[in-house]
């Protein structure tokens, strides 16, 4: 894992004629490599750094679809779990009920998701994709697969399998 870079200027001192918007010298802007060896020995630190990078790449790829990662995840989950209810989807995606309600509202307002009240319990909302939702999901999945290929390219097929196995094992904690 590459060393972290400190993007803070080397000096925080401004002269009387410099304001906060003034350009700093090239030397002051230079990034300084930091010793992260203490941090890099922790699984959590490395997982967090990798997750931050992968999340950024996914969001960059999803930008043309105007979807967040949570929206993409919900559309994907609903596409393969016909009639999943909002509570179940929220639990699987680890999204709190108020946030899940907001997420569902956003997707429904965009015409991507349909809500149907449960027959036995009218408080339950069953979710399904609209035709527009399915069309956008197909486009988004193609973009996410491009990103996955980029990330996977640094791993062999065996390493990819091993990584997924290990991540799933950690998730059982």
N, C-alpha and C positions, 0 to 999 in steps of 0.2 A: 504494500500500500504506500503510495507516495506520501512524502512528508507534508504536513499541513503548512499552509502559507499564512503568514500574518500580513493582512492587507492594511493594517494600521500604519500610518506614516511613522517614520522613525522618530520624529519630533512632534510634540503637540504644542510647541511654543510658536506663537505668531508675533511678528514684529509689529510695531505700532501702525505701520502703513498697510499691513496685510489684514484683510478681513477673512472670515471663514470661507468665503467663496473664491479667494485668490488661489491661483495655481501654486502648487508646491513644487519644489525642485524635483528633478528626476531622481535624485538620490533619496529624497524624503519619501517618494512614492514607491521606491523599490520594495518588492516583497522580500521578507526575511523568512528563511526556513527555520522552523522551530523543531526542537527535539521532542518528539511525541512518543518515544519508546515506552514510557511508563503507561501511557494510555493505550498504545497499540497492543499491549498484552491482554487487554480485556475484551472478551467476546462482545459485550454490550456496546462498547465504543465502536468496534469494527462493524457490527451490525447496523448501528445508527448511521455511521458514515456511508456505508454501502446503500442503506435505505434512502438516505438523503439524495444521493447521486441518482439512483434508479427512479425515485419519485420525480425528480426534476426532468429526467429524460422522458418519462412517460407523459408528464404534463406538456412538455414541448411537442411531443408527437400527437397528443390529443387536442392541441390548440385549434386546429382547423375545424374540429367537430364542436368546439365550445363546450367541452365536457370536463368536469373535474374528475379526479380519480374515484371519488365516492360515487358520482353519477354513473361513470363507466362500470364500476363494480356492481352497482345495483341493476343496471340494464343487463349486464352479463348474467347475473344470478337469476333474474326473472326469466331470461330467455330460455334457460334450461330447467327451470322449476315452475312450470305452468301453475298459476293459481296460488303461488306462495303468498302468505299474508305479510303485511307490513312489519309486524312484531318479529316473525321468524327471520325475515331478511335483515332487520336491524340487529338481531342477536348474532347472526352469522358474520355480518360485516362489522360488528362491535361499534354500532352507532346508537347513541342514546335516543330514546323514543322521541323527545322534542326535535332533535336534529333530524331524525329519520322522517318525521312528519313534514318538516320543511323541505327535505330532499325530495320526497315523493311529490309534494306540491309543485316544486320547481319543474320536475320532469313532466308531470301531468299538465301544467300550464303551457309547456312547450309542445304538448301534443305527442310526447314520446312514450308515455306510460298511461295505462288505463287502470282505474280503481273500480272494483265491484264489491258491494257490501256482501258479507257472508250470508248464506241462507239461514243457517242455524243461529248465528250470533251476528246481528246487524252492526255491532261495534267493530267487527273484524273487517279489514279491507283486503281483498284479494287483489293481487297485482298481475298485470299482463302488459306486454309490449303492444303498442299501436303499430301499424304498418310503417309509419315514419320512424318510430323508435327502433324497429328491426332494421330498417334501411340504414339509419345512422350507426347502429351498433355494428353492422357488417363493415362499414367504412372505418369506424374506430378500431375494431379488432385488427384490421389490416395494418393500421398505423402502429398499434401496440405491438403487433408481431414484428414489424420492422425494428422497433426499439429492442424487443427481446432478442432479436438476431444480433444486434450490436453488442448487447451485454453478454450474450452467450458465446460470442466469438472469442472471448478471452479464456473460455473454458473448453476442455475436451468434453465429449459426450459423457464419458464416465464421471468427470468432475461435475457436470450439470446435474446428473442423476444423484450423485453423492450430496451436492449442495442442497437440492430439494429435499432429500431424505433427512439431512441434518436439520434444516430449517423446520420441517414438519415435526421432528422430534423435539426441538426446542419449544415449539408451540404447545406441546402437551403439558408444559410445566403448570 
